Each structure stands twice: as C-alpha cells, then as structure tokens.
Amino acid sequence: MSKLVALTGNDAVAEALRQVNPDVAAVYPITPQTELMHAFAAFAADGAVDTELVTVESEHSAMSATVGAAAAGARAITATSSQGLALMWEIVYIAASYRLPIVMPVVNRALSGPINIHCDHSDTMGARDSGWIQIFSEDSQEAYDNTVQAFRIAEHKDILLPAMVTLDGFIISHTLEALQLLDDDAVKQFVGEYKSPVNLLDVDNPITMGPLHLPDFYFETKRAQDEAMGRVIPVVLDVAAEYAKLSGRSYGLFEEYKLADAEAAIVVLGSAAGTAKVAIDRLRKQGVKAGMLKLRLFRPFPGEQIAAAIKHVPSVAVLDRSISFGLKGGPVFNELRSACYGQKNRFASYIYGLGGRDVTIEHIESVFRDLVAANKAGQVKNVFNYLGVRE
C-alpha cells in the first residue's frame, strides 16, 4: 500500500529517512539542504524515529561523526550541499576507504566563488572520484525512491560503500510535488535491519581501522575499493527489480525516453530531464525523431550499457550542469565519449544551467536542431558549446 502526498524534495527525502529510522544522524545546515535535516530533526524531537541526532559545528564534523558512528556498527546518515560537501572533503574519502555504507542526500548547489546558492552539479561532480556511489534524481518521487534503495545498495555485503543521493537544489528540494509514499512497514521490511560486518566497539573481536598504509599496502586497499565499485551495477539492478515489485515504479541504470528509434538524442542528469521530455514530445509532433537517455547512476559509470543504448543514434548531445576546467566539455560528456570510443556516434558537449540558470524547452529544442543539422552535414559543427549563456 502507498499514499499520495504533496511534498517538497527535501521533505520527501526526510520522509524516506524517517521510514528507514537510522541509528545515528549527524546534522548541520546549509542552503538548500537545511530544510531536509530540519524535517528529520523534528521527527527525532517528536519521537517518530529512534535516531541519535548529533548536532555538530561544521560539515567536516558531520562527516567525521558519521564515520565514527558507522565504524561502530551503526546505520548512519548525514546530508549536505555545495560548500558543505567541499568542507567534508577529507572525510568523504576516508568514509569510502573504510568501506562504510553511509547514505548521504546531497542537494546540488553551485560551488563558490562567486557566492551562489542555486543549483548546478559542481559539488557532487567534484566528488566523483572519491569512491562514493552516486545516484541522481529527476524529481521528488525519484529522490524518495532513490534514498530508500540507497541503503540496500550501500549495505549489500558485496559492496559496503557509501552512497550519495542527489537532488537539484531549489528546483527539486523546494518545489512542492505530488508523489507516492510507501507504508512505513513496507520500507522497514524492504530495507531490513543493518548488521555491520565490523564494529569498533566489539571488544571480543578487535579490529584496526584507519591504520597507516605505506607503499607496501596502500595500493591493494585502493584496488579492493575499485573491485567493490565494480560489483555495484548488478546490485543496483537487483535492488531496483525488488523495489519495482513493492512500489510499481521501475528504475535502472538510466531511463530511455523515446530512444529506440531516435536519430538525435541527448544525455542528461537530474531535473532537466523533465524539461527535455516536453521538448522531445513537441519535436516528435514536428517529425523529428528525438530521444533522451537520462542517467540515474553516475558512479560507478555504466559506460558499456550506455554505449549499447545509444549505439544506433547518429548524433548525441551530452548536457552537463558543471565544467571540468581545462578539459573541453563537461565530465559526463568526456566519460561518455570515452565509453563510446570506436562507435560511429557524433558527440557534442553542452554546458548549461550553471549557478541555477534556467534551462528552457526552447534551449533543448535548439540542441536538437543542432543535432539534426549534424545528421544532414555528416559532422557536428561545434563540439563544445554553452547553452543559455550570454556571449
């Protein structure tokens, strides 16, 4: 059973966390994540969860406290945005290297400077090589569903890696939307009880965590992390299949929208996918065979599966809401083009929406016009582009 409610993205994720009822939550405010943990703190104050709520003095402390709790065997969470994630940087890497299945919602916001509190993906993209699983959400429903599933993925005995669930700042976090919430008991049963394989407080089975690893051991530790990341994709698909039976909502590594017969397609993350669907529907009525691949799982990057999904599309545009400075094209573009090396696709990179700049239906349609022109000419006119920026 489920119920239809109207919630912001922040409140939807807070509801998912309430239903999971983690052991420990370390909380610190930062716009536009603040309301998420405000809501969860209210649940704790009202006795709706058994969670030990730890109010800390910074995001660095929030991740440090979460790491300590997880190392002691607790199911531990925190949440952040932008500069908060940047302040956590040192401990974000430690959480992954210790193989602690922390779940952290990240409300995407531009990194300073200049100071900006609105959405782009520069915060989580900056952490793409930190060893965390990264799952992106198009809307509040997906943010809720992804949060519930993230616990099962991160805590899987073959994975034991932390996971970020992202939702676009303000666009999702502060927008009221209708969504379906599962019953509390259904979520509790789906997620199950967490039994950590390690516990620093178990005096009968002492372990060492966080030792000094010099050249004789460090390399092997990193290889073990990478091998764990290599096992994530089948677990994501298994968890999604089980969740579909429970909720009626299907998820995968990505969503294909009118992609099967597409002659021009875009690849996009997050809330802009909703805008793209409207543009594609309009273009289809005009006879343009437009399609989209919306990427849900960014880390690990499902390059082989993406390459197979778009192999038949002559021209593909990749929309990035962040920049890799000094490397032409955005991070998703460069990874996708590398994954498709040897295929006959033509690729173009579009940087869009930095600092919360709106992306409109007309912007998306202009990208498709470029792709249609590329099909006629047999080549992309401009490989690297800015979308919606003043020249």
Secondary structure, DSSP 8 states (H G I E B T S, - for coil): -EEEEEE-HHHHHHHHHHHH--SEEEE---TTTHHHHHHHHHHHHTTS---EEEE-SSHHHHHHHHHHHHHTT--EE--B-HHHHHHTHHHHHHHHHTT---EEEEEE---SSS---S--SHHHHHTTTSS-EEEE-SSHHHHHHHHHHHHHHHT-TTT---EEEEEETTTTTT--EEEEEE-HHHHHHHH-----S--TT-TTS----S----TTTHHHHHHHHHHHHTTHHHHHHHHHHHHHHHHS----SEEEES-TT-SEEEEE-TTHHHHHHHHHHHHHHTT--EEEEEE-EEES--HHHHHHHHTT-SEEEEEESS--TTSSS-HHHHHHHHHTTTS--EEEEEEE-GGG----HHHHHHHHHHHHHHHHHTS-S-SEEEES---
